[in-house]
């Protein structure tokens, strides 16, 4: 039996006496940080004497932004104006090409920063004081007290796989002499493997997550930023982090708000992990505060798999139990204990399968819905070039092959489920446009 197979079998074992073996431990020991929530994706992070502004948006409520077939509508203005905000050192700009992440007043505010850290594409468009970074690339800044602040670009995917929404980045920041204390700003992204990799690489203690499940009908029916359920999955991955939700309000295209986030975390018994900063007022996160694991005496009679689904429990906590259940397995394969990389990867594969079961089932249901639409015919007049969000390469592939149905399109190599969903939506959009044109 493989190690992961053994773990899956052993995790069905009852944990009746294991509460005595699991010690309470701290899951957060972060350095001081202050967060001032300004609105939308904009907040001021004060970290070790450095002031960092995220995705500046300072236009008033009621503003509208047209971009091709898409119009974004801003519902509320900032809680703090640029003048009231005062000086800041750096801007963390997840992307410059969507107005809900950089509006007109926010664009003017960029000049007040020493450096704007953003995507390579964004830096090319902005010029001036901007610096472009790609996934896992870092830039260092010397602070006034002689320390080095390191900002690392992290992966972000602004929607489903295969959807072209332009380059987006997240950020992990820490001081070089205290790299175990990391602040993570997700940028506009869904939950996917790239974000999970951030959790594996860094000990994130404050996670600022862009939520709201943004949906733009002209782009497709899917969400473009994290849903509340995906935020729960992220919180499970960033197991030591305080979760700070932002970018879930102030814009018309959000399909989920504070209520949905609170409900999802309450259902997961993770409400205490959330920090809701008051608009316009600095909120401190105390580095000395500790969040301890709950007493596992209530877990008597539960299987280890059920215990592992608890957000504060990781599979590493259960290794002593697994070793006791099957000492021969551990004794026969010394690589389990001598090779940390192998050990961690095998354990994490089991943990992922169990903890993310709900998310994986959600994705499977989405696939099933797509199967029902496979028989839909793609009209001969359908114009792939007008489908916003399809990459040029995918457009050329579909134009060359001209699939007869959505099912046919889904079986073309390189055509993603997200692309098929876009085509499905745009069949309706283009049909309505044709009807209006004929009626004139």
C-alpha positions in Angstrom: 0.0 0.0 0.0 1.3 3.5 -0.9 1.9 6.0 1.9 -1.0 8.2 0.9 -3.2 5.2 0.5 -2.3 4.1 4.0 -3.0 7.5 5.4 -6.4 7.6 3.7 -7.2 4.2 5.3 -5.8 5.1 8.7 -7.7 8.4 8.8 -10.9 6.5 9.1 -9.7 5.4 12.5 -11.6 6.7 15.6 -9.7 9.4 17.5 -11.2 8.5 20.9 -8.1 8.9 23.0 -6.1 11.3 20.8 -7.2 14.5 22.5 -4.6 13.7 25.2 -1.9 13.6 22.5 -2.6 16.9 20.8 -1.2 19.9 22.6 -2.6 23.4 22.2 -0.3 25.6 20.1 -0.3 29.1 18.8 -1.4 29.5 15.2 -0.5 33.2 15.0 2.5 35.1 16.3 2.7 38.0 13.8 4.6 41.3 14.1 2.6 44.4 14.6 0.7 45.6 11.6 -2.0 48.3 11.3 -4.7 48.1 8.6 -6.7 51.1 7.5 -9.6 50.0 5.3 -10.4 52.8 2.8 -12.9 50.9 0.6 -13.0 48.4 -2.3 -9.5 46.9 -2.8 -7.8 49.9 -1.1 -6.2 49.8 2.3 -3.2 51.3 4.0 -0.8 48.7 5.6 1.6 50.0 8.2 4.2 47.3 8.7 7.4 47.9 10.7 7.3 51.6 10.1 6.6 51.3 6.3 3.4 52.6 4.8 2.0 50.6 1.9 -1.1 51.4 -0.1 -3.0 48.7 -2.0 -4.9 49.2 -5.3 -5.7 52.9 -5.0 -9.3 53.8 -5.7 -10.4 57.3 -4.6 -13.1 58.3 -7.1 -16.5 59.2 -5.7 -19.5 56.9 -5.6 -21.7 56.9 -8.7 -18.7 56.9 -11.1 -19.0 54.7 -14.1 -16.2 53.2 -16.3 -16.8 51.9 -19.8 -14.5 49.3 -21.3 -15.9 47.8 -24.5 -19.1 45.9 -23.7 -18.4 46.2 -19.9 -19.4 49.1 -17.7 -18.2 49.0 -14.1 -20.2 51.0 -11.6 -18.8 52.4 -8.3 -21.4 52.5 -5.5 -19.5 54.2 -2.7 -16.6 56.6 -2.3 -13.5 56.1 -0.2 -13.6 56.4 3.6 -10.4 58.4 3.5 -9.4 60.9 0.8 -5.8 61.0 -0.6 -5.2 64.3 1.3 -6.5 62.8 4.6 -4.4 59.7 4.0 -1.1 61.6 4.1 2.2 60.3 2.9 2.9 56.6 2.1 6.0 54.8 0.9 5.0 52.2 -1.7 2.0 51.1 -3.7 1.1 47.4 -4.2 -0.9 47.4 -7.4 -2.3 44.1 -8.4 -3.1 45.3 -11.9 -3.6 48.7 -13.6 -6.1 47.8 -16.4 -9.4 47.5 -14.4 -11.0 50.6 -12.9 -12.1 48.9 -9.7 -8.4 48.4 -8.8 -7.1 51.7 -10.1 -9.5 54.5 -10.8 -8.8 58.0 -12.0 -8.0 59.6 -8.6 -6.1 56.5 -7.6 -4.0 56.8 -10.7 -3.0 60.4 -9.7 -2.1 59.2 -6.3 0.6 56.8 -7.7 2.9 59.8 -8.1 3.1 60.2 -4.3 4.7 56.8 -3.8 8.4 56.2 -3.8 7.8 53.0 -5.9 4.7 51.3 -7.4 5.1 47.5 -7.5 2.9 45.9 -10.1 2.9 43.5 -13.1 5.4 43.8 -15.9 2.6 44.8 -18.3 1.4 47.4 -15.8 4.8 48.9 -15.3 5.3 49.2 -19.0 2.0 51.2 -19.3 2.5 53.3 -16.2 6.2 54.0 -16.5 7.5 56.7 -14.1 8.1 55.2 -10.6 6.6 51.8 -11.3 8.5 48.5 -11.1 7.3 45.3 -12.8 7.5 41.8 -11.3 6.5 38.3 -12.3 5.5 35.3 -10.1 8.0 34.7 -7.3 10.2 37.6 -8.3 11.1 39.9 -5.5 12.2 43.5 -4.9 14.0 44.8 -1.8 13.6 48.2 -0.2 15.9 49.6 2.4 14.0 51.2 5.3 15.0 54.2 7.4 16.1 52.0 10.3 18.4 50.0 8.1 16.2 46.9 7.6 15.3 45.3 4.3 11.7 45.0 3.3 11.2 42.3 0.7 8.1 42.2 -1.6 7.5 39.0 -3.5 5.1 38.8 -6.4 2.7 35.9 -5.9 0.5 34.0 -8.5 -3.0 35.3 -9.1 -5.7 34.1 -11.6 -8.5 36.6 -12.3 -11.2 34.0 -13.1 -11.3 30.4 -14.4 -8.4 28.7 -16.1 -7.9 29.8 -19.7 -9.7 33.1 -19.3 -7.6 36.0 -20.5 -8.1 39.0 -18.1 -4.7 40.5 -18.4 -1.8 40.0 -15.9 -2.6 40.2 -12.2 -0.4 39.7 -9.2 -0.6 39.3 -5.5 2.1 40.1 -2.9 3.9 38.5 0.0 5.9 41.0 2.1 8.3 40.5 5.0 11.5 41.9 6.5 14.6 40.0 5.6 15.6 39.6 9.2 12.1 38.2 10.1 11.1 36.2 7.1 8.8 34.0 9.3 6.4 36.9 9.6 4.6 37.4 6.3 1.8 39.6 5.2 -0.1 38.4 2.1 -2.2 40.5 -0.2 -4.0 38.3 -2.7 -5.0 40.8 -5.4 -7.9 39.9 -7.7 -7.8 36.1 -7.8 -9.9 33.0 -7.4 -8.8 30.1 -5.1 -6.5 27.8 -7.2 -3.2 26.0 -7.0 -1.2 29.2 -7.4 -2.6 30.6 -4.1 -2.2 27.2 -2.4 1.5 27.4 -3.3 1.8 30.7 -1.5 0.6 29.0 1.6 3.2 26.3 1.2 6.1 28.7 0.6 5.4 31.3 3.3 4.3 31.5 6.9 1.5 34.0 6.3 0.3 35.6 9.5 -2.0 38.3 8.0 -3.9 37.4 4.7 -5.6 40.3 3.0 -8.0 38.6 0.6 -10.0 40.1 -2.3 -13.4 38.5 -2.1 -16.9 39.4 -3.4 -17.2 36.7 -6.1 -17.1 39.4 -8.8 -19.3 38.6 -11.8 -19.5 40.4 -15.1 -22.2 39.0 -17.3 -20.5 40.3 -20.5 -17.4 38.2 -19.6 -19.3 35.1 -18.5 -21.3 33.5 -15.7 -18.4 32.5 -13.5 -16.8 34.4 -10.6 -13.6 36.4 -11.2 -12.5 36.8 -7.5 -12.8 34.5 -4.5 -16.2 33.4 -3.3 -16.9 33.1 0.4 -16.4 29.3 0.3 -13.1 29.8 -1.5 -12.0 32.2 1.2 -12.7 29.4 3.7 -10.4 27.1 1.7 -7.8 29.9 1.6 -8.1 30.3 5.4 -7.5 26.6 5.9 -4.4 26.8 3.7 -3.1 29.9 5.5 -3.6 28.1 8.8 -1.6 30.6 10.9 -3.2 33.8 9.5 -5.7 36.4 10.5 -8.0 36.8 7.5 -8.7 40.4 6.5 -11.5 40.6 3.8 -11.5 43.5 1.4 -12.8 44.2 -2.1 -16.3 42.7 -1.5 -18.3 45.9 -1.5 -18.5 49.4 -3.1 -18.9 48.1 -6.7 -22.0 46.8 -8.5 -20.4 43.6 -9.9 -19.9 41.9 -6.6 -22.3 38.9 -6.1 -21.3 38.2 -2.4 -20.9 40.6 0.5 -20.0 40.6 4.2 -23.1 38.5 5.1 -22.0 35.6 2.8 -18.5 35.7 4.0 -19.5 35.6 7.7 -22.0 32.8 7.0 -19.4 30.7 5.2 -16.8 31.1 8.1 -19.5 30.5 10.7 -20.5 27.2 9.0 -16.8 26.3 9.0 -16.4 27.2 12.7 -13.8 29.8 11.7 -15.4 33.1 12.6 -12.6 34.0 15.0 -10.1 34.0 12.1 -11.8 37.0 10.5 -10.8 40.6 11.1 -13.2 43.3 9.8 -11.4 46.6 9.9 -13.7 49.6 10.5 -13.8 51.9 7.4 -11.4 54.8 7.7 -10.0 53.9 11.1 -6.6 52.2 11.7 -7.0 48.7 13.1 -4.1 47.1 14.9 -3.3 43.4 14.9 -1.5 42.6 18.1 1.5 40.3 17.6 1.3 39.0 21.1 -2.3 37.7 20.7 -2.5 34.0 20.4 -5.3 31.9 18.9 -5.2 28.4 20.4 -6.6 25.2 19.1 -9.9 24.2 20.7 -10.1 21.5 23.2 -10.4 18.2 21.2 -12.3 16.4 24.0 -15.4 17.1 21.8 -13.8 15.0 19.1 -14.2 11.7 21.0 -15.6 9.0 18.7 -14.8 11.0 15.5 -12.6 9.6 12.8 -9.3 11.2 12.2 -10.6 12.3 8.8 -13.4 14.2 10.6 -10.8 15.8 13.0 -8.6 16.8 10.0 -11.4 18.7 8.5 -11.3 21.1 11.4 -9.6 24.4 10.1 -7.1 24.6 12.9 -5.9 21.0 12.5 -3.2 19.9 10.0 -2.1 16.4 9.1 1.2 17.0 10.8 -0.7 17.0 14.1 -1.8 13.5 13.3 1.5 12.0 12.4 2.2 10.6 15.9 -1.2 8.9 15.7 -0.6 7.5 12.3 2.8 6.2 13.4 1.2 4.5 16.4 -1.5 2.9 14.2 1.0 1.4 11.8 4.6 1.5 13.1 5.6 -1.1 10.5 4.8 1.2 7.6 7.0 3.9 9.1 9.8 1.5 10.1 9.9 -0.1 6.6 10.2 3.2 4.7 12.8 5.3 6.4 12.4 7.8 3.6 9.2 8.9 5.4 11.2 10.4 8.2 14.6 11.1 6.5 13.3 12.9 3.4 11.4 16.0 4.6 10.3 17.0 1.0 8.8 13.5 0.3 7.2 13.3 3.7 5.6 16.8 3.4 4.3 16.2 -0.1 2.8 12.9 0.6 1.1 14.2 3.8 -0.2 17.3 2.1 -1.7 15.4 -0.8 -3.8 13.5 1.7 -4.7 16.6 3.6 -5.8 18.4 0.4 -8.0 15.6 -0.7 -9.8 15.6 2.7 -9.9 19.3 3.6 -10.9 20.5 0.1 -13.5 17.8 -0.5 -16.3 20.4 -0.7 -14.5 22.6 -3.1 -13.6 19.7 -5.4 -17.3 18.6 -5.4 -18.3 22.1 -6.3 -16.0 22.0 -9.3 -17.4 18.6 -10.3 -20.9 20.0 -10.3 -19.8 22.9 -12.5 -18.4 20.3 -15.0 -21.7 18.4 -14.9 -23.6 21.6 -15.8 -21.3 22.1 -18.7 -22.0 18.6 -20.0 -25.7 19.4 -20.2 -24.9 22.3 -22.5 -22.6 20.3 -24.8 -25.3 19.7 -27.4 -25.9 23.4 -28.0 -25.2 24.4 -31.6 -22.8 27.2 -32.3 -24.3 29.3 -35.1 -22.3 29.7 -38.3 -22.5 33.5 -37.9 -20.9 33.4 -34.5 -18.0 35.9 -34.2 -15.2 34.5 -32.0 -13.2 37.7 -32.3 -15.8 39.7 -30.4 -15.7 37.4 -27.4 -14.1 39.4 -24.6 -11.8 37.2 -22.5 -10.7 34.7 -25.2 -7.0 34.8 -25.8 -5.9 35.5 -29.4 -4.5 31.9 -29.7 -7.8 30.4 -28.6 -9.8 32.7 -31.0 -7.6 31.6 -33.9 -8.0 27.9 -33.0 -11.8 28.2 -32.8 -12.0 30.2 -36.1 -9.9 27.6 -37.9 -11.8 24.6 -36.7 -15.3 26.1 -36.4 -16.8 23.6 -34.0 -20.4 22.7 -34.6 -21.5 22.4 -30.9 -20.2 23.4 -27.5 -19.3 19.7 -26.9 -17.2 19.7 -30.0 -15.5 22.9 -28.9 -14.7 21.4 -25.5 -12.9 18.5 -27.0 -10.5 20.7 -29.1 -7.0 20.6 -27.5 -6.2 23.8 -25.7 -9.8 25.0 -25.4 -10.6 25.3 -21.7 -13.9 24.9 -19.9 -13.8 28.7 -19.2 -13.5 29.4 -22.9 -16.5 27.1 -23.7 -18.5 29.0 -21.0 -17.7 32.3 -22.6 -18.8 31.0 -26.0 -22.0 29.8 -24.5 -22.7 33.2 -23.0 -21.8 35.1 -26.1 -24.1 33.0 -28.3 -26.9 34.7 -26.4 -25.3 38.2 -26.5 -24.6 38.0 -30.2 -28.1 36.6 -31.0 -29.7 39.5 -29.2 -27.5 42.0 -31.1 -28.5 40.4 -34.4 -32.2 40.6 -33.5 -31.9 44.3 -32.7 -30.0 45.0 -36.0 -32.6 43.2 -38.1 -35.4 45.1 -36.3 -34.0 48.4 -37.3 
